[in-house]
Amino acid sequence: MKKIILTAAAVFAFSFANAQDTKFGVKGGLNMANNSSDGSKSITSFHLGGFAQFKMNDKFAIQPELLYSAQGAKNDFGTLNLNYINIPLMAKYKLADAFSIEAGPQIGFLMSAKFASIDYKDQCNSTDFGFNLGAGYDLNETMSLGLRYTMGLTNVAKDVAGQTNNSKNSNIQLSFGYKF
């Protein structure tokens, strides 16, 4: 874990030192969230937050984000609502003038969890690690659209009495962004 944090800090330091152009912005949009447990179905929710984009050259940028994200899943017994503060660190590569692809890790901090209107936070892991893949399209200099898939790498629920839980978050995000 220490190595991951040190590597992320080194990437940030390198980004700040070498960035040619820095832009800040806000983004928000639609989530289609689910988890990998048997019989679960997706729920529709939202995400909202901000980002900084550090342009390294004409083709490559680093984009850390801070997002509130409502996620979860539903099954025959009820709906699991999970609310996270997610921090993705995206590497963006521009393929054409307005089109880019992106990938990067994400850490999420669980803010609340409810299952069928019952507080469920104590049964869930407080930290969620994931990996993102996506694409973006710049409508103009300030507005953009994005599509991203987040694959969860951490179990949502805690392991109980030696029983390993295999329920990981997955999320498709459709975003609108505005750069200042």
C-alpha positions in Angstrom: 0.0 0.0 0.0 2.9 2.4 0.8 4.4 1.8 -2.6 1.1 2.7 -4.3 0.8 5.9 -2.3 4.4 6.8 -3.0 4.0 6.1 -6.7 0.9 8.2 -6.9 2.7 11.1 -5.1 5.6 10.8 -7.6 3.2 10.9 -10.5 1.5 14.0 -9.1 4.8 15.7 -8.4 6.0 14.9 -12.0 2.7 16.2 -13.4 2.8 19.5 -11.6 6.5 20.1 -12.5 6.1 19.3 -16.2 2.6 20.4 -17.0 2.4 22.8 -19.9 -1.3 23.7 -19.4 -3.5 23.1 -16.4 -7.3 23.3 -16.5 -9.8 22.8 -13.7 -13.4 21.8 -14.1 -16.6 20.2 -12.9 -18.4 17.1 -14.1 -21.5 15.1 -13.4 -23.7 12.6 -14.9 -25.4 9.3 -14.9 -24.3 6.1 -13.2 -25.4 2.6 -14.2 -24.1 0.7 -11.2 -24.2 -3.0 -10.3 -22.1 -5.5 -8.5 -20.8 -9.0 -9.3 -23.0 -10.9 -6.9 -25.4 -13.6 -8.3 -28.8 -12.3 -9.3 -28.0 -8.6 -8.9 -29.5 -6.0 -11.2 -28.2 -2.6 -12.0 -29.5 0.7 -10.5 -29.5 4.1 -12.1 -27.9 6.9 -10.0 -25.5 9.8 -10.5 -22.0 11.2 -9.9 -20.9 14.8 -9.3 -17.5 16.4 -8.6 -14.4 18.2 -9.9 -11.2 17.6 -11.7 -7.8 19.1 -12.7 -6.3 18.3 -16.0 -2.5 18.6 -16.4 -1.6 18.6 -20.1 1.9 17.1 -20.5 2.0 17.6 -24.3 -0.4 17.8 -27.2 -1.4 14.2 -26.9 -1.1 13.2 -23.2 -2.7 14.5 -19.9 -3.1 13.4 -16.3 -6.5 14.0 -14.8 -7.1 13.5 -11.0 -10.7 13.8 -10.0 -12.8 14.0 -6.8 -16.3 12.6 -7.3 -19.3 11.9 -5.2 -20.8 8.7 -6.6 -24.0 7.0 -5.8 -23.7 3.3 -6.6 -25.1 -0.1 -5.6 -27.3 -2.9 -7.0 -30.7 -4.5 -6.4 -32.0 -8.0 -6.0 -35.2 -9.8 -5.1 -34.8 -8.7 -1.4 -34.2 -5.0 -1.9 -31.8 -2.3 -3.1 -28.3 -1.8 -1.8 -27.4 2.0 -2.0 -23.7 2.8 -1.6 -22.4 6.3 -1.5 -18.7 6.9 -2.2 -16.2 9.7 -2.5 -14.1 8.4 -5.4 -10.7 9.6 -6.4 -9.8 8.4 -9.9 -6.3 9.2 -11.4 -6.7 9.1 -15.2 -4.1 9.1 -17.9 -5.7 10.6 -21.0 -4.3 10.1 -24.5 -5.7 12.2 -27.4 -6.3 10.1 -30.5 -7.8 12.9 -32.6 -8.5 16.6 -32.2 -11.6 16.1 -30.0 -11.5 12.3 -29.1 -9.4 10.8 -26.3 -9.1 7.5 -24.4 -8.4 7.2 -20.7 -7.4 4.6 -18.1 -6.3 4.7 -14.5 -6.8 3.5 -10.9 -9.4 4.7 -8.5 -9.9 4.6 -4.7 -13.3 5.1 -3.2 -14.2 5.8 0.4 -17.6 4.6 1.6 -19.7 7.4 3.0 -23.0 5.4 3.6 -24.6 2.1 2.8 -28.3 1.1 3.1 -29.9 -2.1 2.1 -33.7 -2.0 1.9 -33.6 1.2 4.0 -31.5 -0.5 6.8 -28.1 0.9 7.7 -25.6 -1.5 6.1 -22.3 0.4 6.4 -20.9 -1.9 9.2 -21.2 -4.9 6.9 -19.3 -3.2 4.0 -15.6 -2.5 3.5 -14.8 1.2 3.9 -12.4 1.4 1.0 -13.0 0.3 -2.6 -10.3 0.0 -5.2 -11.1 0.0 -8.9 -9.7 0.4 -12.4 -11.2 2.7 -15.0 -11.3 2.6 -18.8 -13.0 5.2 -20.9 -13.3 7.6 -23.7 -14.0 11.3 -24.0 -15.1 13.8 -26.7 -14.5 17.5 -26.5 -17.5 19.4 -27.8 -15.5 22.6 -27.7 -12.7 24.2 -25.6 -14.8 24.1 -22.4 -17.4 21.4 -22.7 -16.9 17.6 -23.0 -18.7 14.3 -22.9 -17.3 11.1 -21.3 -18.1 7.4 -21.1 -16.2 5.3 -18.5 -16.4 1.8 -17.1 -15.1 1.2 -13.5 -14.3 -2.4 -12.6 -14.2 -2.9 -8.9 -11.2 -4.8 -7.5 -12.3 -5.0 -3.8 -15.2 -6.9 -2.3 -18.1 -4.6 -1.3 -19.1 -6.6 1.8 -16.8 -7.7 4.6 -15.9 -11.3 4.9 -17.9 -12.8 7.7 -17.1 -15.9 9.8 -14.6 -17.2 7.3 -17.0 -16.8 4.4 -15.4 -15.0 1.5 -17.7 -12.5 -0.2 -17.2 -12.1 -4.0 -19.3 -9.0 -4.7 -17.4 -6.2 -6.5 -18.7 -2.9 -7.7 -19.0 -2.2 -11.4 -20.2 1.1 -12.9 -20.8 2.7 -16.2 -20.6 6.5 -16.1 -21.9 8.9 -18.7 -20.5 12.4 -17.9 -20.8 16.0 -19.0 -17.8 18.2 -18.1 -17.1 21.9 -18.0 -13.5 23.3 -17.9 -12.7 26.7 -16.6 
